């Protein structure tokens, strides 16, 4: 007679669940630190434009290439093959490799003596950072149950607001402190300028971070999708899946990319608006905008994940894209009005809620991509999503504001009207894109979750 195997006591099951949750939360905390550091490393150059330009004899165009093309284009395009690698290899080990590469590359920026060597080092920073988000997105989708994924993604994307705020607030202080100390002399390397020392300082925490990531236990890959392939797919299968479900995927991609045009626009041009139109110094503009990003942007990111979780627990399979749609609709008015305010205090007062509402979307967009994708396509689909955001958002966002000022408003250089127009078009377009694909995404997410067992509360 067959004797059934004894089942584990309820207490043992709960203990295992609690241990798994602790491991997932530890991984999330470490990945948040990694994302913060990545933003500090990529944005620190913007605080040292004048001394770098002076020491290396660079033009404004060359500085622009170092900040934009050298980093963003390779960061976006290398993300696709790295995303496919995420679906095949250890995600933790890929993240460790990426952190080491971008930290070494940041240090090499400090050793650069020409435009060519600094350009090459910036390219390498982008290549290293390209491994991070596709691997983390896939990792978190297996570490957390579906209804908690948007909250986890929103916490991870706090790295954007915290990293940007720290780069503006703390980064400026570090640059000033090192500048006051004068040149640094290192064995073998010799004398370093203050801006070179700054790169070395911000690169150093990456080695400690790699050790923390090595302590993370990688979760097993799950199979929540009814339509997912049994084997790791090639690029052809990935694109065919995208096309089959194009209404849902295009809705997520386009809403996020149009939101990104507004987001890159405010990041690139709000400091200039405060300086030119409201007579702030660069330090004052950086401080106040950094505080708004740090506080309002971070709270908005958390709120977006919380609202998506509430929708999901209420049975809405379209929860993530619904939050994106609501964020786009509600941010439209304050985002459009903020740059038109007649004084800096009023501008910041209106921009603060706009920043809160705007940053509610990104964690939900990344969660939407993961939950709509077959398990073995999550890394690649995440990389394609980030490619769209970087190429469309960065390219159009940074150019749209000066182009609108020149061609629509007569080239006044004050930028307020141009920023308002870009806000209206970007946020309004994001609302329409999300609304158009809402039903298709909800159905795809429902199909993806169908084979899964009931989520752990």
Secondary structure, DSSP 4 states (H G I P E B T S, - for coil): -PPPPPPPPHHHHHHHHHHHHHHHHHHHHHHHHHHHHHHHHHHGGGGGHHHHHHHHT--HHHHHHHHTIIIIIHHHHHHHHHHHHHTTS-HHHHHHHHHHHHHHHHHHHHH--SHHHHHHHHHHHHHHHTTHHHHHHHHHHHHS-HHHHHHHHHHHTHHHHHHHHHHHHHHHHHHHHHHHH--EEETTTEEE-HHHHHHHHHHHHHHHHHHHHHTPPPPPPP---SS--SS---HHHHHHHHHHTHHHHHHHHHHHHHHHHHHHHHHHHHHHHHHHHH---HHHHHHHHHHHIIIIIHHHHHHHHHHHHHHHHTT-TTHHHHHHHHHHHHHHHHHHHHTT-SSHHHHHHHHHHHHHHHTTSHHHHHHHHHHHS-GGGHHHHHHHHHHHIIIIIIHHHHHHHHHHHHHTS-S-S--HHHHHHHHHHHHHHHHHHHHHTHHHHHHHHHHHHTTSPPPP-
